[in-house]
Amino acid sequence: MRLGSRTRLGLALSEQRLLLAEVRLNGRAKVIAVDAIDLTPELADDAAALGKALRQRLKECNVRSRHAVVGLPAKWLAARSRPVPPADADAVRQMLRLTADRAFTVDADELVIDYVPPAAGSAEPVLLVAALRKHVKFAKDLAAAAGLSVDAVVSTAAAMPALTDPVDAACVLRMDDTAAEIAVMRDGRLAGVHHLSRTDNLDELAGALKRRLATEPALAQTLRTTSVGVSSWNNHFATVRAALAGVCEGGIEPLSMTRVNGDVGETDRQMYAPAIAAAMHEAGADMAVDFLHSRLAEAGKASVLVRWRGAIGAAAVVLLAVLIFAWSAYAQQSELNDLKQQLAATKDDAAAARDLIGKVRRAEGWFADRPRAMEMLRDLTMAFPDRGAIWLTELSVREDNTGLLSGRSEEDRTVLDLRDRLAKAPGVSQVKLLYMREAGRTKKEISFSLSMKLAGATWPIADKTEPPTKPADKTAEPATKPAPEPVAVRDEGEAQP
């Protein structure tokens, strides 16, 4: 960053125009040339086109400086105060790196954040100022298209108090056509940057300032006790003083630019004050905010490691790859040895497992003819509640695995709960409540009936396979096996067709 150039170009962006000022910085700043470019809709959103227009204007104005500082309007910025305990500069920087991204609602990846360092040992809040990365990129692209080298991207409002020496205005108000910016100084350090929208009616500006004071007690206290320095594009100072006299109780005066002289008159210096202030930006100053060289960024130190970081990085990658390969080969060989040992140890277990499989297959024949409805009855029983508020009086199961369940209950809710539990039971589907009505004479009882579909894959109810039978006696008369009939299970324990 070359901030020691003999001359520097200051650029101040706003919604209406781009202000430029060439300033010689040896000793007392001297303004050499000033100009402005009105921003049409085509130029306002196209950094390359605006840069080309700026290049042409610089040529026309015979501006030779190739180093520029670009100032962003307060409307593009967000400022927050964060309390920090008294600590040295490095400790404050580390604390803010951990918490600065949580101070703003926008994703931290979309922001560039800088801060104003507190005085040594001070417990005053630290001012964080953030700009969108796209706006910082717009400023850099604009300068690149104009053939300029960008030394810094700053806040023009934050830079304007530096026009006076010493900083005798604790509050600076800059007014353009449709907006106003306020920079607040406290103990020689930037304490706040605020944007106020306005129209041609200055009474509306006074109302907007009053609303801001209602939410910013520190700003209200400053305006009650300290004079406000005003810089305006239209130089309507008398009108501004009359409109804001009731709000700025500490007084209103024209911005005193004691650190600036040159060939341009006082009127032009007031009009182009943002661009002049940007050109006079001092890196590291307590009131300086630079989004191109943020204090939250890691400080770079030139060293052998930095100069040879490419070779060192490549060597580290190669070494890491070799170590990973060697470890992978060792791990695979170790795993192979473990598997061989496990295989040798399981030979006896494999023989025992084969013997067990043979026994299980022989035992399966003893269970092939077990009652086919046993699993079904168990799962249906588990669906009933533990307490005896509901009971079963009849259960019918047909060959197509359709079941009909009838019973009684003391409550309607118990019947509905049974229906829901049956619907969740394994192997049960299409549960429907056929009817539910009162049936008791001496006490309240509910008679109900449910139908359902029983899954044959889960309950072997309709298994068509028959166990092998002995050959029939040729002399015996052929017998026809009757088809199975539905079975009804009653609560008295008897089975009826």
C-alpha positions, 0 to 999 in steps of 0.5 A: 500500500503506497500512501506516501505518494506525492499526489493522490486522487480521492474518489467519493461515490454517492447515488448521484455522482462520483466526486474526484479531487487530486491533492498534493500531500507534502506538508499542508494538503493542497487541492490541485483539481476537482470535478464530478461525474453524474451517475446515469443508470448505465454508469451506476451499476457498471464499474467498467463503464464508469471507470472508462468515463473516469479515465476520460475525465482525468485526461481532460482535467490533466490529472496525472496521479495514478494512486487513488483512495475510493470513499464509500457512502454511509448508505452502503455501510453498517456500524455497530458498537461492541463492548470489549474489556481493557486489553492491548491491541493484539488481544482486542483484535483477537476478541473482535475476530471471534465476535465481529461477524455476529454483530451484523445480520448479513452473512459474514462471508458477504462483508468486509469488516474493519474497526476503530481501535480503542485508546490503550487501556480504555473500556469504551466500546469499539466501533465496527464498520462493515461494507458489502464485499460487492461494493468494495469490489465495485470500487476496485473494479472502477479504479482498475478500469480507469487505470488507477492503483487503489491504495485504500477503500474508506468511508467518506463520512469517517474520513471527513473529520480529518480535514480539520486540525486539530479535530475541533468538530466532534460531529461532521454533517455532509449533505447531498441531494437525497442523503445526509451522513453524520460522523461522530468523534469522541476523544479524537476517535471515530465513534459513529457513522450514520446515514439519513435519507432526505428530500429537498424539504429540509424539515423532513431531514430534521425529522429523520435526524430526530428519529435517529437521536431517539435511538442513539443516546450517544449521538443525541448527547453529542449534538446537545453539547458540541458544534456540528460542522456542515458540508453541503453539495449545494452550499445552502448553509443558511437554510440548513442552519435554520432547519436543524437549529432546534435539533443541533443544540450545540450549534451549527457551523460550516466545516472548517477545513484548516488542513486544506488549501490550494488553487480551488476556492472555499465553495469548491472545497465544501462541495468536494470535501468527501473526495478531498477527505478520501485523498487525505486518508492516513493509514492506521489513523485512529479515525481511519476505516479501510476495507482494503486493509482491515485491522481484522485481517491477519497481519502479513510478515515478510519472511523466508517461510513466506518467500518460499511458501510455494516450495515448502507447501509442495514438499509438505504435500509430497511428504504427507502423501508418502506417509499416508501411503506407507501407513495405508500399506502397513494397515492393510498388511496388519489387517490381512494378518489378522484375517488369517489368524481369525480364519485359522481360529474359526475352523473348529467353529465352522465344523460345529456350525455345520453340525448344528445346521444338520441338527436344525434341519432334522428338527424342522420336521417336528415343527412343520405341522404345528397349529397354523393360527398360534402366532396369529392368536398371540399377536391379537392377544398382545393388541388387547389392553392389560386391564379388563375393560374390553374382551373378545366374544368371537373370532372368525378367520376365513381361507382368504385370511379375512378375520372378523372379531366381535366383543364387548367393552365398557367404554367407546374409547377402549374399542377405538384404541383396540382398533388403532393397536390392531392396525399397528400390529404386525401382519394386520391391515385393512382394520375396519370398525363394522359397528359399535352399539350399546348392549348391556341391560344392567350396566353400560356395555358396548358391543362391537365388531371389527374386520381385518386382513391377516397377512399369510406371510407372517401367520401361516393360516392358509398355507397350501403346502401339505406334509408328505404322506405315506402312499395310500393303500390301493385296496382302500376306498378313495376319500375326499378331504373336505375343504376347511371351514372358517373357525370361530373362537368364542369366549367360552373356549369352544370352537364352532364351525 
